[in-house]
């Protein structure tokens, strides 16, 4: 079946995928500079606090970034400017409140317990600086992801994606490079402050771009008021995505943490690099989904089933073709790519092939999770991902001593693929949409 490609979409896809790739390279170079010039211990401490802030930012945002594209695309498709503005204002308030509470919890913990279990009796400058940096990262991450999602829903994908995926890592790389050139004595706290600056810049940029959008500047009737049932829908749709985002967005990190309790540091390093390549490869499919999903959501809202099916088929065909190319590249060049990090990393070639299978499986079964959310069945995604993660953790703990890193890779790829299969099956049952590429071979009824 021939695939007709839209020139504009090709340019957008190239820009988004290229931006994510450059951002990932910038993040890699930043880590390399920190490790070489400031020490592995500092990099480890920084990674620890950044991991905590990533988890806290998911809780502080109440799942709203995950549904921002859904509601903005839906309201924009029917010209519901009042609802779109109300959704943005409601979300900003919730994120601000959530960020305050998670930072307060972190502050209480940080002020009450020292690194050796000693009780702190004063508000040291270091602790205050740490809390400020932590707070900036939490609220900045939540804001840039939410407003970026809104811009994607408005089909302004470059404005929504590139600030977080490209601008943030590039700014951090520039700041780290300057500190390196000036030979400034750095520690994890100073680097965390630099990262907070790098997070806040794209956050402020996306907030500004949304604030200048048409729906935020037009005048509404003085009597206009958001109905409570709309607010209830926002909450019911967003809140389950807290667990879903935690499990899906940090699925790789959670596997590394599980393996970290039982694997040697050397083996964990190999696994870490393998997963980094998996994440880089996955950016292509994610960028493709960002291009097509706003159109698919709009078609669903307007009850244009034929256009929805055509766009979904085209997206799946491109995604599967991309995934096959990724698998081929890893098969032919896996040793060379991993060897850049050292001879011992070449042992991860088979692991790389195994974890990349999940990209192909997800491309085959399509964006079932997004389609379920589009119809209000987002709780299913959260439950399925949580159960699959639990199954993966049990398998790793039981079989790691016998099979080593191989079981981690198989458990990750198997649980991820199982989740894609279950969600595809549930989407067919509940919303009567076949999200897989198999539907491409069924003739559309006009």
Secondary structure as UniProt FT lines:
FT   HELIX           7..33
FT   HELIX           34..38
FT   HELIX           40..60
FT   TURN            61..63
FT   HELIX           64..77
FT   TURN            78..79
FT   HELIX           81..112
FT   TURN            115..116
FT   HELIX           125..153
FT   TURN            154..155
FT   HELIX           157..162
FT   HELIX           163..167
FT   HELIX           168..181
FT   TURN            182..183
FT   HELIX           188..211
FT   HELIX           214..217
FT   TURN            222..223
FT   HELIX           228..239
FT   HELIX           241..249
FT   HELIX           251..260
FT   TURN            261..262
FT   HELIX           265..301
FT   TURN            302..303
FT   HELIX           305..339
FT   TURN            340..341
FT   HELIX           343..348
FT   HELIX           349..365
FT   HELIX           368..374
FT   TURN            375..376
FT   HELIX           378..403
FT   HELIX           405..430
FT   HELIX           437..441
//
